[in-house]
């Protein structure tokens, strides 16, 4: 059985294709979304999801989120003196989703289709695949997030229609893809994006605005910048979401037992966030230009990703395209549902027999070359494209090259991915050296063929026609340079971590939320919430499931009245 997983910056979700349809899988709390947050509680037990997220503002040294933005980097994140890579943290989230799926389905789950931003480069894709393997999953396919959203939309639209655009603005990344559906074929024409543009950046804009408006700001003593930043970030998220439905909202924090607040209007926030809206334009223009289409040829503009709920985003899209966007897909669920459909395709489900999917190469693939200037000086480090970005995959392309010098006996090809004219602005993928017969300049040629498939596997084949020599290199979208033994070792180290019991997840989530409310309240309200925490702790000690559920429901209702319904 193959599950579909949307591994998001802010939230993640998993799904399954069965009985002819895509179905979301609930987690232990009954929610379809699991916050992409990892933390440790006071006993050193791992917390994943909502319970970790609600502890982050006041326990930042024990909690982390948004680590998807660091995938493919060497950065380590420290939780209570334990260091984790972004891949390991993502693996913990994936492992939780796997466990939720197994509990829901009643059987073992070992395979998955995982979504990635369309603009993820090779390193980021390898890191995502590694995270899946560390979680104990065989990653059958990485699928681009807008492509998954297109599947979620296209499975219900069998008739021919105009090309449409998937506009995917999530918590940490922005992707756009132009897609066409005809005769049961879903064809991606072009993709573009920005891996550092999402809801988190709009939260930063909110924080900047709030800092400039709180009159008493100068009197705040910040002795812990990390903790202060997380308190501000949580307040920014609440305020930004409130402005989706209201014209103004209160930005409020409690720091060092003092409350600081200001009123933020939607218009002020949108003015502060306008540079982020401008950044949406370039990927949109690039994708339309690469597709060879005109914007007026597009049919629907489909919005996915939680950040597309912001009125400023919907107005910007309407203005750019001169029409209202299609919001029929749930922006938080569409990508996970599309991943389930891809899982169904991998399983060759009969209900999906008529559906075929094509995708594109998100970045240009090529090699480094040297140029000779007018004075005869050799300048190295130029990028020579072989497979251009947005080429439909699978694809195979060949280009001919020549040794730089006469009588040269070998040629070294460095392989890169990116769009920069110079290779130092692109991502290095690997290298291959080929022996060549000595000869006059321009006499010996080398045919370099790149073959790239839907699984992210790049095969480099170099042929020297004069000698018949062939050299090959396969660059696989797998777990980097780690051996299977290395992966097993990492997986076992993660398995040794003490995990909070699943059957106590609801209690842990409520305690984390109540504690966050306590720390953000003052005076009588704080005392009242403290009493609720004591009350719930006493009920837990009785170990009576019926009493625990009753108390949990009552306290949840009270917390909803105090701070509003939770985000999830």
Secondary structure, 3 states (H helix, E strand, C coil): CEEEEECCCCEEEEEEEECCEEEEECCCCCCCCEECEEEECCCCCEEECHHHHHHHCCCHHHEEECHHHHCCCCCEEEECCEEEEHHHHHHHHHHHHHHHHHHHHCCCCCEEEEEECCCCCHHHHHHHHHHHHHCCCEEEEEEEHHHHHHHHHHCCCCCCCCCEEEEEECCCCEEEEEEEEECCEEEEEEEEEECCCCHHHHHHHHHHHHHHHCCCHHHCCCCCHHHHHHHHHHHHHHHHHHHHHCCEEEEEEEECCEEEEEEEEHHHHHHHHHHHHHHHHHHHHHHHHHHCCCHHHCCCEEEECHHHHCHHHHHHHHHHHCCCCECCCCCCCHHHHHHHHHHHHHCCCHHHCCCEEEEECCCCEEEEEEEECCCCCEEEEEEEEEECCCCEECEEEEEEEECCCCCCCEEEEEEEECCCCEHHHCEEEEEEEEECCCCCCCCCEEEEEEEECCCCCEEEEEEECCCCEEEEEEECCCCCCCCHHHHHHHHHHHHCCCECCHHHHHHHHHHHHHHHHHHHCCHHHHHHHHHHHHHHHHHHHHCCHHHHHHHHHHHHHHHHHHHCCCCC
